Amino acid sequence: MTWALNSCFLTLAVLLVWQMEELAEACSCVPAHPQQAFCNADVVIRAKVVGKEDIKVDNNIYGSLVTHFKYNVKQIKMFKGPSQNIDAIYTPSLSSVCGVTLKTNGQEYLITGRLNDDGKMHISLCNFIEHWEALTATQQKNLVQRYETGCDCKINRCTSIPCVIGGPAECLWTDWIVEKTARGNQAKHFSCIKRSDESCAWYRGAEPPKKDFLDIEDP
């Protein structure tokens, strides 16, 4: 009997650890350059978070209600998205399913996300979300002047040497190799812009693109 109980407890413990590991690994995102995050998003806004509510949302996978956070926001500027203002943003309450935690003390954020069919904006840890003041001056300007013009280009993230580029319409993103972070020099100061010959190259600066562009060695 003792052996059976010990075996039962051991099985339950293994299952509990397995479930915890499964939850911990449930949210997995590939880091994206801010320009790529901008191009992939349905909505990109600068907003001030002014409140938070817990709400229940239907879970289409398991057929049950799950808790989400509804962040009430005051939109300051829309860089990409629908014609109407965004006044609320939704996200899962658990980080294990990529839920996002935002400060509600009037903190200003740059927020990228998707727009559902019901017109609601949803965000996850896989979106690019940053305190507005933490953005570089170049990033702030690129939201208006640069990122959208380079959405036809592909930013190829280099994770190991040698880095491989697939074609002339790609920019090689080396922050992960050079600085061991997805928020390095290229992410902070460069955008990938299409040139007149349809090739793409990194560009740094606030002036309109010129004939000559910076190559990947410049960062």
trRosetta pair geometry for C-beta under 8 A, 3 or more apart (Angstrom, degrees):
i j d omega theta_ij theta_ji phi_ij phi_ji
1 4 5.6 -55 -151 34 31 112
1 5 6.5 29 153 -18 65 104
2 5 5.8 -55 -149 36 32 109
2 6 6.3 31 154 -17 66 107
3 6 5.8 -56 -148 38 30 111
3 7 6.2 32 153 -21 65 108
4 7 5.7 -55 -147 36 29 112
4 8 6.3 32 152 -22 64 105
5 8 5.6 -53 -149 34 32 113
5 9 6.4 30 154 -16 66 105
6 9 5.8 -54 -147 38 31 109
6 10 6.2 33 153 -21 65 107
7 10 5.6 -54 -148 36 30 113
7 11 6.4 33 153 -21 64 104
8 11 5.8 -54 -151 34 30 111
8 12 6.5 28 152 -16 64 106
9 12 5.7 -54 -148 38 33 111
9 13 6.2 35 153 -22 66 106
10 13 5.7 -53 -147 35 31 112
10 14 6.4 31 154 -19 64 105
11 14 5.8 -55 -149 35 31 110
11 15 6.3 29 153 -17 65 107
12 15 5.7 -56 -148 39 31 111
12 16 6.2 33 153 -22 66 106
13 16 5.6 -53 -147 34 31 112
13 17 6.4 29 155 -16 65 105
14 17 5.9 -54 -148 38 30 109
14 18 6.2 32 152 -20 64 108
15 18 5.5 -55 -146 37 31 114
15 19 6.2 30 156 -19 65 105
16 19 5.8 -54 -147 36 29 109
16 20 6.4 29 153 -18 64 106
17 20 5.7 -55 -148 37 31 111
17 21 6.3 31 154 -18 66 106
18 21 5.8 -55 -148 37 30 110
18 22 6.2 34 151 -24 64 106
19 22 5.4 -50 -146 33 32 115
19 23 6.5 32 154 -18 64 103
20 23 5.8 -53 -150 36 32 109
20 24 6.3 32 152 -20 65 107
21 24 5.6 -53 -145 37 32 112
21 25 6.1 14 160 -5 66 112
22 25 6.2 -69 -146 47 25 98
22 26 6.4 50 148 -58 62 93
23 26 5.4 -29 -150 -11 34 121
23 94 7.8 -65 -170 160 112 136
23 96 4.1 -12 173 -162 88 147
24 96 6.3 -64 -83 -120 29 101
25 28 6.5 8 -180 -54 66 112
26 96 5.0 58 44 165 123 81
26 97 5.7 -35 120 -87 133 57
26 98 7.7 -118 114 -25 89 79
27 95 6.6 -98 17 157 157 61
27 96 6.0 -174 -9 -178 107 27
27 97 6.1 162 -63 -137 103 9
27 98 4.0 158 -125 -64 118 73
27 124 7.7 -161 -139 176 115 110
27 125 5.7 56 175 47 135 135
27 126 7.7 -145 -169 -44 92 93
29 98 7.1 105 -48 -118 116 118
29 124 7.8 168 -77 121 134 106
29 125 5.9 -152 -14 110 144 88
29 126 3.8 -170 -115 -105 128 82
30 126 8.0 36 37 -143 55 100
30 157 7.4 178 168 37 109 159
31 157 7.0 138 81 -129 87 153
31 176 7.2 148 66 -78 139 119
31 182 3.4 -113 -180 -108 149 153
32 36 4.4 -127 -176 90 102 116
32 37 4.6 130 104 -59 126 86
32 40 7.0 -70 -160 17 161 141
32 128 6.4 -101 77 -55 107 108
32 155 7.9 101 -164 80 72 129
32 157 7.9 -101 -112 -58 41 133
32 182 7.6 48 38 -176 25 131
33 36 4.5 88 57 6 84 106
33 37 7.0 -152 89 -7 41 85
33 155 4.7 -75 25 141 141 162
33 157 7.4 -169 -31 -80 96 95
33 173 5.4 -131 -61 -112 126 150
33 182 7.8 -137 -79 -177 47 89
33 186 7.1 -57 -123 123 118 102
33 187 5.6 -147 -137 -106 72 82
33 192 7.6 66 112 -9 158 117
34 37 5.5 -53 -145 37 34 114
34 38 6.3 40 153 -23 65 103
34 128 5.6 134 -120 -163 65 161
34 139 6.0 -8 113 -138 171 111
34 142 7.5 92 107 94 123 136
34 147 7.2 -89 123 -101 85 132
34 187 5.8 110 -7 -167 98 83
35 38 5.5 -50 -150 33 33 115
35 39 6.4 28 154 -16 66 106
35 142 6.9 -75 -84 156 95 132
35 146 7.4 -71 -107 119 117 98
35 147 4.4 -164 -129 -130 79 92
35 150 5.9 -13 -177 82 137 126
35 151 8.0 -149 168 -82 92 60
35 155 6.4 123 77 -40 110 145
35 191 5.3 128 -80 -135 140 81
35 192 6.0 174 93 25 159 89
36 39 5.8 -54 -145 38 32 109
36 40 6.1 24 158 -14 66 111
36 155 4.8 -108 -59 42 119 129
37 40 6.0 -60 -141 42 27 106
37 41 6.2 31 159 -31 63 111
37 112 5.1 144 154 52 101 167
37 127 6.7 108 -160 -165 113 54
37 128 3.4 64 158 -11 166 127
38 41 6.1 -60 -148 25 24 112
38 44 5.5 18 -134 -82 77 155
38 79 7.4 -59 -142 117 111 131
38 80 6.7 126 -171 0 83 148
38 112 6.4 -120 -92 -102 44 137
38 128 7.4 -43 -46 47 61 141
38 143 6.9 -161 -112 -121 140 69
38 147 4.2 12 84 159 157 147
38 148 7.2 -98 139 -64 123 63
38 151 7.8 -109 104 -87 92 101
39 147 6.7 -145 -49 164 83 96
39 148 7.5 151 -92 -112 79 45
39 150 7.6 -95 -65 94 132 72
39 151 3.9 160 -124 -124 118 94
40 112 7.8 70 75 162 82 135
41 44 5.2 104 91 -59 141 89
41 80 6.5 112 93 89 102 133
41 112 3.8 -108 -83 -172 155 102
41 113 6.1 54 -150 35 110 20
41 114 6.9 -127 -150 -72 63 52
41 127 6.8 76 -99 -139 114 103
41 128 7.7 -94 -49 34 132 95
42 80 7.7 -176 146 128 26 103
42 81 6.5 72 137 -113 67 78
42 113 6.9 -47 52 105 89 55
42 114 4.8 75 12 -143 120 47
42 115 4.0 -129 127 7 143 93
42 121 7.8 -160 85 -122 110 82
43 78 7.5 -61 -160 -146 86 101
43 80 6.4 177 -144 98 27 78
43 81 3.7 47 -121 -100 77 123
43 82 7.2 -31 -94 3 106 80
43 86 6.5 94 -174 -63 146 147
43 111 7.8 -2 114 110 98 89
43 112 7.0 161 89 -153 58 47
43 113 5.3 -17 63 65 102 80
43 114 7.2 138 17 -134 92 5
43 115 5.3 105 -31 -54 111 101
43 121 5.2 -64 50 -120 158 119
44 78 7.4 114 82 -167 58 59
44 79 4.3 -51 101 69 108 106
44 80 4.1 47 28 39 102 101
44 81 6.5 -166 29 -35 51 103
44 110 7.4 2 -173 -177 87 89
44 111 7.4 174 -148 89 45 48
44 112 4.9 -9 -103 -103 81 80
44 143 6.9 -158 141 -152 133 105
45 73 7.9 108 110 130 138 146
45 75 5.5 -63 -170 -134 135 99
45 76 7.6 132 171 46 88 68
45 77 6.8 168 -157 88 66 49
45 78 5.0 -30 -104 -107 90 63
45 79 6.7 -172 -90 15 33 79
45 81 6.6 -18 -54 -2 97 150
45 86 5.6 -123 -37 40 166 135
45 110 7.6 177 93 -150 38 50
45 111 5.6 -14 63 60 82 93
46 75 7.6 99 78 -164 54 61
46 76 4.5 -59 105 67 97 110
46 77 4.5 23 41 48 111 91
46 79 7.3 79 -18 -25 86 104
46 108 6.5 15 179 -178 90 104
46 109 7.3 -177 -148 90 53 40
46 110 5.6 -29 -97 -97 73 66
46 111 7.8 147 -102 16 24 77
46 132 5.9 66 -146 -101 106 126
47 73 4.1 24 164 173 132 129
47 74 6.3 157 -163 74 79 43
47 75 5.0 -41 -103 -104 98 50
47 76 5.9 -175 -97 6 34 84
47 86 6.8 -70 -83 87 144 111
47 89 7.6 144 84 -29 160 131
47 108 7.1 176 93 -146 28 65
47 109 6.1 -19 63 59 75 83
47 111 5.9 -33 30 16 112 124
48 73 6.4 147 73 -162 43 75
48 74 4.5 -13 59 57 100 99
48 76 6.3 84 -18 -42 91 110
48 106 5.5 -6 -176 -161 114 58
48 107 7.0 162 -147 81 66 30
48 108 5.1 -36 -90 -91 75 73
48 109 7.9 145 -97 15 29 71
49 52 7.6 22 174 -58 112 91
49 71 5.4 -45 -137 -177 107 119
49 72 7.4 107 -161 77 60 52
49 73 5.4 -41 -99 -101 52 84
49 102 4.9 175 -83 136 166 126
49 103 6.4 137 69 86 135 52
49 104 5.1 -95 132 -112 107 52
49 105 7.9 32 86 32 95 36
49 106 7.2 -150 69 -97 59 11
49 107 5.6 -4 39 59 104 82
49 109 6.6 34 -25 2 106 117
50 72 5.3 -65 71 104 86 97
50 73 6.5 140 13 -119 85 27
50 74 5.6 60 -23 -18 129 101
50 104 6.8 38 152 -168 9 79
50 106 6.3 39 -98 -90 70 62
51 71 7.2 152 85 -161 51 50
51 72 3.8 7 60 44 100 120
51 104 5.8 73 -108 -162 16 123
52 69 5.7 -26 -161 -165 104 106
52 70 7.0 145 -158 77 51 52
52 71 5.5 -19 -101 -104 77 64
52 72 7.1 -135 -64 14 30 80
52 102 7.6 171 -83 69 120 91
52 104 4.9 -100 -18 -78 106 145
53 69 7.3 138 71 -161 44 55
53 70 4.5 -17 61 60 96 105
53 72 7.2 64 -8 -29 100 101
54 67 5.7 -19 -166 -160 100 110
54 68 7.7 146 -156 75 52 40
54 69 6.6 -38 -99 -102 54 57
54 70 7.7 -171 -81 16 7 85
54 93 6.9 30 -128 -90 92 138
55 67 7.3 139 74 -152 35 59
55 68 5.4 -28 69 65 87 89
55 69 7.7 118 22 -132 83 11
55 70 5.1 46 -4 -22 125 118
55 90 7.8 -60 54 -126 129 107
56 65 4.3 8 -177 -180 114 121
56 66 7.1 141 -152 66 65 25
56 67 6.3 -42 -97 -94 59 53
56 68 7.5 133 -121 18 12 83
57 65 6.8 138 63 -154 28 69
57 66 5.8 -36 64 65 82 77
57 67 7.7 105 18 -142 84 9
57 68 4.7 31 -6 -8 128 127
57 90 7.5 101 -71 -175 148 134
58 63 7.9 -21 -169 -146 89 35
58 64 7.9 164 -150 95 53 20
58 65 6.3 -45 -94 -99 43 63
59 62 4.9 0 113 48 128 88
59 63 6.7 -53 83 8 84 12
59 64 5.1 -4 42 62 119 64
59 65 6.8 176 -3 -106 92 10
59 66 4.6 73 -57 -11 117 115
60 63 7.6 24 -157 -72 22 50
62 66 8.0 87 53 -49 119 115
66 92 7.0 -20 134 -132 125 95
66 93 7.8 -160 155 21 86 101
67 92 7.8 87 92 -163 60 62
67 93 4.3 -16 111 3 101 143
67 94 7.9 95 72 -25 96 88
68 90 5.4 18 156 -170 136 96
68 91 6.4 159 -165 81 91 29
68 92 5.7 -67 -112 -106 77 35
68 93 5.9 -155 -120 -34 20 84
68 99 7.7 -165 -135 -117 63 115
69 90 7.1 161 83 -150 54 49
69 91 5.3 -13 56 63 98 84
69 92 7.6 33 12 113 83 14
69 93 5.4 122 -35 -93 86 73
69 99 6.9 105 10 -167 111 116
69 100 7.8 -119 57 70 132 67
69 101 7.9 108 -7 -105 168 54
70 88 5.6 -8 -176 -170 97 117
70 89 7.5 150 -159 74 50 40
70 90 5.6 -18 -104 -98 68 77
71 88 6.7 151 79 -158 50 59
71 89 4.6 -17 61 60 105 92
71 90 7.6 -165 20 -75 76 28
71 91 7.2 19 -8 13 111 105
71 102 5.6 30 -112 53 151 135
71 104 7.2 -147 -138 -96 92 98
72 87 6.7 -10 -154 159 72 76
72 88 5.6 -29 -104 -101 53 80
73 86 6.5 4 75 118 122 92
73 87 6.3 -173 64 -163 68 32
73 88 6.6 162 19 -94 84 24
73 89 5.7 37 -12 -6 131 106
73 111 7.9 -80 -120 17 165 155
74 87 7.6 16 -97 -130 38 72
75 78 6.3 6 -179 -54 130 89
75 85 4.8 -164 38 -162 143 96
75 86 5.1 113 -71 56 129 76
75 87 6.9 -83 -14 -78 102 53
76 108 6.8 10 -12 -137 149 115
78 81 5.1 -98 -167 47 119 114
78 85 7.4 -144 -42 -118 128 57
78 86 7.2 127 -92 3 112 103
79 143 4.7 -69 -125 169 152 103
79 144 6.7 -109 -129 -77 102 60
80 148 7.2 166 -83 -85 119 115
81 86 7.0 -31 147 -39 159 120
81 115 6.8 135 -144 -56 93 134
81 121 7.9 -10 -139 -93 138 123
82 86 8.0 115 49 -60 101 88
82 115 6.5 128 -29 -129 113 159
82 119 7.3 -11 -18 -144 172 86
84 119 7.6 14 57 -168 136 121
86 89 6.8 45 163 -66 120 86
86 121 5.2 14 -140 -10 129 145
88 120 7.0 -40 92 -142 102 92
88 121 7.3 162 95 44 55 94
89 111 6.6 -52 -108 160 160 157
89 113 6.7 155 -145 -10 110 169
89 121 5.0 -47 -114 94 74 107
89 122 7.3 142 -170 -106 69 22
89 123 5.7 13 175 -2 117 116
90 120 5.7 23 3 157 128 123
90 121 6.9 151 20 87 78 52
90 122 4.9 -38 75 -104 93 74
90 123 7.5 154 75 20 43 71
91 98 8.0 -112 -166 118 97 73
91 99 5.0 120 145 -147 97 69
91 100 4.5 -72 -168 34 165 89
91 122 6.6 136 -81 -163 56 68
91 123 5.0 -39 -79 70 113 80
91 124 6.3 162 -137 -84 98 48
92 97 4.6 -70 127 92 168 109
92 98 6.4 82 39 72 125 64
92 99 3.6 -109 88 -75 77 100
92 124 7.3 32 17 -111 100 89
93 99 5.4 -38 81 -140 6 164
94 97 5.1 62 80 22 103 93
94 99 5.0 119 63 7 31 133
95 98 7.2 29 -166 -105 43 11
95 99 5.3 -92 -75 59 37 84
95 101 7.3 -39 -71 -19 105 105
95 125 6.8 67 -153 -52 78 139
96 99 7.8 10 37 15 48 98
98 124 3.8 20 141 -170 120 110
98 125 4.4 -130 -153 23 74 95
98 126 5.9 -16 -150 -13 136 92
99 124 7.1 -55 -85 -131 23 68
99 125 7.3 20 60 -32 22 98
100 123 5.3 -34 13 113 146 110
100 124 6.4 -176 -34 -146 103 19
100 125 5.9 169 -79 -68 81 62
100 127 7.6 -44 -62 49 144 109
100 129 6.2 66 -148 24 144 166
102 107 7.1 -159 174 72 88 124
102 109 6.6 -70 -139 -34 121 154
102 129 7.6 -95 -88 169 105 140
103 107 4.2 64 81 0 112 146
104 107 7.5 -48 -54 19 7 98
107 131 6.7 -68 179 -122 111 95
108 131 7.1 82 83 -164 64 65
108 132 4.1 -33 118 10 106 132
108 133 7.2 95 69 -23 107 85
109 129 6.0 1 180 -171 127 87
109 130 6.7 150 -157 79 78 32
109 131 6.1 -62 -105 -106 67 36
109 132 6.1 -150 -113 -36 11 82
110 128 7.4 -23 113 124 104 93
110 129 7.0 -180 88 -146 62 41
110 130 5.1 -1 51 59 102 85
110 131 7.9 27 14 102 78 10
110 132 5.6 120 -33 -94 81 68
110 135 6.1 60 -9 -51 140 139
110 143 7.4 -124 -137 -90 133 148
111 123 6.2 -62 -171 -91 108 147
111 127 7.2 35 -171 133 66 133
111 129 5.3 17 -115 -118 67 91
112 123 7.6 121 87 -120 44 102
112 127 4.7 -165 85 -173 84 103
112 128 4.8 39 24 54 129 83
112 129 6.9 -134 30 -66 71 64
113 121 5.0 88 94 180 135 94
113 122 5.7 -178 178 82 119 38
113 123 4.0 -75 -99 -81 123 78
113 124 7.8 123 -126 7 88 62
113 127 5.2 -7 -87 -117 61 161
114 121 7.3 154 79 -152 37 58
114 122 5.4 -22 64 62 88 92
114 123 7.8 163 20 -83 69 41
114 127 7.9 -135 -17 -82 76 125
115 119 6.8 -15 -175 -142 100 32
115 120 7.4 158 -153 78 58 31
115 121 5.8 -32 -98 -96 67 66
115 122 7.9 161 -96 18 19 77
116 119 7.0 -44 76 24 75 20
116 120 5.1 -4 42 58 115 81
116 121 7.8 -160 7 -82 82 17
116 122 5.9 62 -35 -10 107 118
123 127 4.9 -88 -153 33 84 151
123 129 6.5 71 -175 -66 138 133
124 127 5.7 116 56 -6 59 95
130 134 5.4 -121 172 76 102 116
130 135 5.8 110 112 -63 131 89
131 134 4.2 82 69 -1 96 112
131 135 7.7 -155 92 -18 55 76
132 135 6.1 -46 -166 12 39 113
132 140 7.9 67 -169 -99 81 111
135 139 4.3 -123 -173 86 100 129
135 140 5.3 119 119 -55 127 86
136 139 4.7 101 54 3 77 100
136 140 7.2 -142 95 -4 43 85
136 188 4.6 84 -12 -176 141 91
136 189 6.3 -48 102 -76 162 69
137 140 5.7 -54 -151 36 34 113
137 141 6.4 29 154 -14 66 107
138 141 5.9 -59 -148 40 31 107
138 142 6.0 34 154 -25 67 109
138 188 6.8 86 61 147 119 62
138 189 4.8 68 59 -130 163 55
138 190 7.8 14 147 -38 143 26
138 204 7.1 -25 -140 -153 147 77
138 205 7.9 -37 -122 -71 111 9
138 206 7.3 -126 -114 -67 71 82
139 142 5.5 -54 -142 34 30 114
139 143 6.9 44 155 -32 60 95
139 188 6.3 -70 -44 -155 115 47
139 189 7.9 -69 -45 -77 78 33
140 143 6.1 -44 -164 14 32 115
140 144 8.0 9 148 0 57 101
141 144 6.2 -69 -167 43 43 100
141 145 5.5 -17 160 24 82 121
141 146 7.1 59 117 -5 79 111
141 206 5.4 -44 158 -118 166 96
142 145 6.3 -78 -117 60 30 80
142 146 3.8 -51 -139 49 76 121
142 147 5.1 85 153 -36 92 89
142 191 5.0 171 -138 -61 128 132
143 146 7.9 14 -9 44 19 82
143 147 6.2 5 -107 10 33 128
145 149 7.8 -26 153 -1 47 123
145 206 7.3 71 68 -156 162 63
145 208 8.0 -119 -176 -94 117 60
146 149 6.1 -78 -160 37 34 107
146 150 6.6 5 162 -4 73 115
146 191 4.0 136 152 36 130 175
146 193 6.7 -78 -159 -77 90 110
146 203 7.2 -156 -143 82 124 118
147 150 6.2 -80 -158 44 31 101
147 151 7.2 56 149 -58 67 85
147 191 5.9 -120 -80 -134 55 127
148 151 5.8 -20 -158 -23 42 116
149 193 6.0 13 107 -132 108 91
149 194 7.1 -132 151 30 80 91
149 209 7.8 -152 122 -14 148 131
150 153 4.7 -38 -175 27 83 120
150 191 5.6 178 1 161 152 98
150 192 4.7 138 -179 88 141 66
150 193 4.7 -87 -82 -94 110 45
150 194 6.2 165 -118 -14 60 76
150 200 6.9 99 -149 -142 96 117
152 169 7.2 -73 135 -167 83 121
152 194 5.5 2 72 -50 112 143
152 200 7.9 -167 96 -76 78 124
153 169 5.7 -151 -125 175 63 75
153 170 6.9 145 -176 -106 82 27
153 171 6.1 39 159 -10 128 102
153 192 4.5 -147 109 130 145 111
153 193 7.0 -146 -18 -124 150 3
153 194 5.4 -165 -53 -61 104 83
153 200 3.7 118 -124 -118 124 153
154 166 7.5 -20 86 52 142 120
154 169 6.2 67 15 119 93 87
154 170 4.6 -34 76 -105 96 81
154 171 7.5 179 89 23 47 67
154 192 8.0 -81 74 131 21 154
154 200 7.5 157 34 39 55 159
155 170 7.3 146 -100 -160 17 72
155 171 5.3 -24 -112 66 67 97
155 173 5.1 47 174 -38 99 124
155 192 5.3 -172 -81 -6 94 154
156 163 7.8 129 118 178 112 103
156 164 7.8 -99 159 91 144 59
156 165 5.8 160 52 -119 155 68
156 166 6.6 163 -86 4 146 96
156 170 4.8 29 -18 -178 118 124
156 171 6.9 176 22 78 78 41
156 172 5.4 -33 72 -107 103 55
156 173 6.4 178 78 13 43 85
157 173 4.8 -34 -103 69 54 117
157 176 6.4 54 -177 1 98 136
158 161 7.9 47 171 -77 115 54
158 163 3.7 -20 -127 -117 129 123
158 172 5.6 37 -39 -176 122 94
158 173 6.2 -176 9 77 81 54
158 174 4.9 -6 50 -100 132 64
158 176 6.5 -174 83 54 63 104
158 177 5.3 -36 111 -19 107 127
159 176 5.5 -30 -106 109 61 144
159 177 7.1 178 -139 -61 16 89
160 163 7.6 159 80 -78 41 63
160 177 7.4 166 -88 -96 15 109
161 177 6.6 108 -53 -143 89 136
163 172 5.5 95 143 -161 136 130
163 174 6.6 -70 -65 -96 163 97
163 177 7.0 -95 -61 -28 121 158
165 170 5.1 177 -164 90 95 127
165 172 5.1 -80 -78 -66 113 109
166 170 5.5 95 48 -23 82 155
167 170 5.6 103 61 -3 65 107
168 197 8.0 -63 154 114 143 101
168 198 7.2 72 107 106 120 79
168 199 3.8 -70 164 -117 110 97
168 200 7.0 136 146 21 60 68
169 194 7.2 2 -137 -111 86 98
169 198 6.6 -41 -84 152 102 80
169 199 6.3 -124 -76 -134 50 41
169 200 5.0 70 -158 -6 43 111
170 200 6.2 137 19 60 8 123
171 192 3.7 -135 2 -119 149 123
171 200 5.4 -93 -45 125 90 111
171 201 6.5 126 -99 -138 101 19
171 202 5.5 118 -150 -59 128 77
171 216 7.1 162 -165 -88 72 99
172 216 4.9 14 57 -120 108 147
173 176 7.4 59 123 2 91 95
173 186 5.7 -179 -142 111 75 150
173 187 7.8 62 -157 -62 116 81
174 177 4.9 -55 -168 45 79 111
174 178 5.1 64 133 -16 98 110
174 186 6.7 111 47 -17 67 146
174 216 6.8 98 -13 180 126 107
174 219 6.8 166 58 77 107 129
175 178 6.1 -67 -131 49 25 98
175 179 5.3 -38 -167 42 68 110
175 181 6.1 -67 157 83 105 62
175 182 6.1 98 101 -137 129 26
175 183 7.2 157 168 39 150 10
175 184 3.2 173 -145 37 106 123
175 185 6.6 -177 -103 38 95 63
175 186 5.0 -128 -51 39 103 105
175 187 5.6 1 -58 -16 163 103
175 219 7.8 -62 -73 148 73 151
176 179 7.6 -49 -89 59 10 69
176 180 6.8 39 -167 -122 45 25
176 181 7.1 -146 -104 62 49 17
176 182 6.2 13 -77 -82 91 63
176 184 7.7 -147 -46 -2 34 131
177 180 8.0 -7 -177 -66 6 51
178 184 6.5 136 78 171 102 163
178 185 7.6 -48 97 25 138 112
178 219 7.3 168 42 119 169 108
179 184 3.7 142 49 -111 146 132
179 185 6.8 144 -33 -4 146 87
181 184 5.1 135 75 -54 93 88
182 187 6.4 85 151 -61 56 156
183 187 5.0 -108 -135 89 40 149
183 188 6.7 72 175 -55 70 93
184 187 5.6 97 50 18 51 103
184 188 6.9 -109 122 -2 27 102
184 219 7.8 88 125 172 108 132
185 188 5.9 -65 -141 42 26 106
185 189 5.8 -31 180 27 66 115
185 190 7.4 49 133 -8 71 110
185 219 4.7 152 102 -162 122 106
186 189 7.0 -81 -123 55 18 76
186 190 4.6 -45 -151 41 62 127
186 202 6.8 -76 -137 -129 102 138
186 219 4.8 -31 -66 -98 87 163
187 190 7.6 -5 -30 46 12 84
189 204 5.4 21 146 -130 96 113
189 219 7.7 153 68 -112 111 100
190 202 4.6 -10 -172 -165 132 107
190 203 6.7 137 -156 64 76 37
190 204 5.1 -51 -97 -75 74 89
190 214 7.5 -103 -124 73 118 134
190 219 6.3 -72 -29 -72 146 119
191 202 7.4 140 73 -151 30 59
191 203 5.6 -31 68 62 80 91
191 204 7.9 146 20 -84 68 44
192 200 5.4 35 171 169 96 119
192 201 7.3 -176 -148 96 66 15
192 202 6.0 -40 -96 -92 64 55
192 203 7.5 142 -112 13 16 83
193 200 6.6 169 84 -149 28 77
193 201 6.7 -31 61 64 75 63
193 202 7.8 86 17 -151 81 14
193 203 4.5 1 11 0 127 134
193 209 5.2 -165 143 -91 156 143
193 213 6.9 -158 65 -120 106 136
194 198 6.5 -18 -169 -144 108 36
194 199 7.4 155 -150 86 63 26
194 200 5.2 -43 -94 -92 57 82
195 198 7.2 -50 73 20 69 15
195 199 5.3 -8 43 66 113 76
195 200 6.9 -178 0 -95 82 27
195 201 6.2 29 -36 14 119 106
195 209 7.5 -145 -103 158 65 137
195 211 8.0 72 -152 -156 111 43
195 213 6.2 -111 -76 -19 121 137
196 211 7.6 -28 7 -124 124 71
201 213 3.7 115 95 114 134 143
201 214 6.7 165 152 67 107 48
201 215 6.6 -56 -153 -99 115 46
202 213 6.8 144 69 163 44 106
202 214 5.0 -58 92 85 92 99
202 215 7.1 69 40 174 102 10
202 216 6.3 116 -1 -91 127 51
202 218 6.6 -156 89 51 130 120
202 219 7.0 -73 157 -31 166 107
203 209 5.7 -55 -127 -109 159 97
203 213 5.4 -68 -82 -141 86 99
203 214 6.3 147 -105 25 34 96
204 214 5.8 12 10 4 98 151
204 218 7.2 -146 2 127 130 139
207 210 7.4 17 112 -35 115 103
209 213 7.1 -5 -158 -89 103 101
210 213 7.7 173 71 -67 69 60
214 218 4.0 -40 -177 0 117 162
215 218 6.0 131 63 -19 56 96
216 219 7.3 -43 -175 23 49 98
